[in-house]
Amino acid sequence: MSNSKIPKATAKRLPVYYRYLRFLADSGTQRVSSTELADAVKVDSATIRRDFSYFGALGKRGYGYDVRELVDFFKRILRQDRLTSVALVGLDSMGQALLHYNFRQSNNMRISAAFDDDSKLTGTIVAGVPVYPTSEMETQLRDQQIKIAILTVPDEQAQDVADALVKAGVLGIMNFTTTRLNLPKTVRVQNVDLASELQTLVYFLDNYGDKED
């Protein structure tokens, strides 16, 4: 089955599988069963087998999964076999934190351009990343062929900036604002609302005695 047709819940688990499989490969492990993988990533083995089944026969009954083969497979479908450049728009405290983090746990993703209107920042290099004024955003994104952006601007600016990103050819936006963006269906938006996630965690702590996924 093609990647575009797998359930979203499965797609969200793929990086989790990939990260642990890389750990196994680095430690010299050659085979892993769905039960062993389930214990490590806290996803039940039936779900893992179902997730893997969307991509064909990845394992063998009675043998398990070849770790190196799985690493190579997920590396390809998650595009970890090539460098993905990302733009960051907005250098407030959240933007600065993301800029200094810059996906250092991954060798295949990086923030390669940042944009802001603070004259103290534009024209400088922060954490190894050049900072451009937002007036240059469309030109730079097209010249650098960047298709993914992280949005950390003030909420009242989010829609206008997102529209400009789409105009510049961006196809995926990680949205750290609380604004729910109105964009073409061809653009994928991943909303990251830390306050809501924390509120949800507090609710679960107050209302559930056991762990909830």
Beta strands, then each sheet from edge to edge (+ up, - down):
strand 1: 31-32
strand 2: 59-60
strand 3: 64-66
strand 4: 84-89
strand 5: 109-116
strand 6: 125-126
strand 7: 129-133
strand 8: 148-151
strand 9: 172-175
strand 10: 188-191
sheet 1: 1+ 3- 2+
sheet 2: 6+ 7- 5- 4- 8- 9- 10-
end
